Structure formats: structure tokens, C-alpha cells
Amino acid sequence: MEDQQETSEEKKLPKWKSLLKKFGIGGIIFFTVKGIITSTLIYFLGKNFWIIIKDYVAQWFN
């Protein structure tokens, strides 16, 4: 019966509190920074990706 009470209490916690309990503050900071860096890399690589391919293909025809 104690296990059922614990799981129902965990379900009542908001998502960020359960994540905080699972990963700790260091883990939350790590995943946040990792997400920001990943998003930035994807944005800039995606932006420059077509320029690089266009220049590479243009070299074939010159």
C-alpha cells in the first residue's frame, strides 16, 4: 500500500518537479545548456549547409 501512495504522490507533482527530483539541479542545467548549444548548431549549420553545397556544385561547372 505504501508503494501506491508514493506513485500517486509522484503523479501529483508537476513535470518540472519530477524532473528536478530525477536529475537534480546540475542535470537540469546540463540539459538546458546542451539544448541551447544543439539548437544553435542546427540553426547555423542548416543556414550555411545550402551555401556550402551550392558553392561545391558551382565548382564542378567552372
N, C-alpha and C positions, 0 to 999 in steps of 0.2 A: 504493500500500500504506500510505503514511503516513496518508492520509485515513481508511482503515478502522480503523487503530489509534486515531485521535483520537475517532471516533464511538463505538467500543466503550468507551473510557475515559469518555466523557461519559455513557454509559448506566449505567456502574457507580456514578457519583456519585448521592447521594441527591437527591431532588427539591428540597429547600431549598438545597442547594449549587449546583445548576444554575441555580436562580432567582437566587441571590446573584451568580453569575457573569454572568448575563444583565442584571440590573437594577442591581446594586450595592447598597450598604447604604442609600443615600438613597432608591432606588426601593422597596426593601422597606419602609422606614419610611413612605414616602408612601402605598403601597397599604394598609398596615395602618391608618394613621390615616384614610384615605379610607373603608375598610371599616367602621371603628367609627362614623364620622360618618354614613355612609349607613344602617347598621343602626339607629342611634339615631333618625334622622329617620323611617325607615319605621315604627319601633315607635310613636313618639309621634303621627305623622300618622295611622297606622292606628287608633290608640286613640281619637283625637279626631274622626276622619272621620265616624263614625256619629252622634256627638253633634251635630256641625255640621249634618249632613243632617236629623237629627230636628228640631232647632230651626227649620231653614229650612222644612221641611214643616209644622211646627206653626203657623208664622206664616200660612200660607195659610188655615188653618181658624179662626183667631182674628178 
